[in-house]
Amino acid sequence: MHFRPDGVEPFLKDVFEDSKDKIRAFPGCRHRELMQQTNNPNVLYTFSIWDDEAALERYRNSDLFKTTWIRTKVLFEEKAHAWTVKMIDG
């Protein structure tokens, strides 16, 4: 997620703090992390592990996701990108 320079702090303090425990507790979420790019602090990444694709889709269709996303996307400088991947060696 590429935030406006004035969007990082509101995201971290208002949106992320309010939603992180709720997302981690969402049924099917096994793990969630937030990372920041070292050479560009306006770029943040979330990494999450879900039980399966169905659990992730239930989250994406939930009120929790919808309200969190509405509060987040207004802070972006660029359109966000998301990928669903599978582990092939670990």
N, C-alpha and C positions, 0 to 999 in steps of 0.2 A: 504494500500500500504506500503510495507516494503522496505524502501530506503537504499541504501548504506550510511554509515556515511557521505561521501562527496557528497551525492546526495540530501539531504534535502534542503540545502540553494539554490542550483541552481533551484530546483523545485519551491520553494517558490518565489524566486526573479525573475526568468526568465519565467518559464512556467505558474505558477498559476497567477501571477500578469498580465501576458499578456492575459490570457484566461478567468479569472473569470467573468468579466462583460459580455463578449461575450456569455458565457454559460448561465448565469442568464437571458440574453436577448433572448436566443434561444426560438423560438415559442414552447409553451407547458411547459416550465420550470417555475414552480411556486416558487421554493425555492432551494437554494444550500448553503451548509456549508462545511467548511473544519475544521477538528478536529485533534488534535495530542494526541497520547497516553502519559499519564503523566509519566509512568515509563519507557518508551522507546521512546525517541523523534524521532527515525528513522521511526516510524510507524504513518502514517497519514490516515485519513478516510474522504471520502466525503459522504455527505448525501444530497440527492436531492429529490424533490417532482415534479412529472410530471403530466400533465393533465390526461394522460392515457398511456398504453403500446405503442400505436402507436406513440405518441409524443417522447417517449424515444427511440424507434427504429429509428425514423427520425434523432434524434441527433446522435445515434450510427453510422448511415450510412452517416453522414455529413462530409464535408471536415474539419470543425472545430474540430470534435472529432478525426478524423484520424491524423491531424497534431499535435494536442495536445498530443495524445497517443504516437506517435512516439517519441516526445521530452521527454515524461515522462518515458516510460518503460526502456529506456537505463540507467536510474538512480536507478533502482530497485536492491535490494539485493536478493529478493525472488519474485516468481511469485505473481501477484496481484490476489485478490479474489473479486468477485462482487456478490451481491444478489439483486434480485428484490423481494420486500415484499409488503404485503397489510396490511393496518391498520384494526385491528379487534376490538379495543377498544381505544377510544381517546376522 
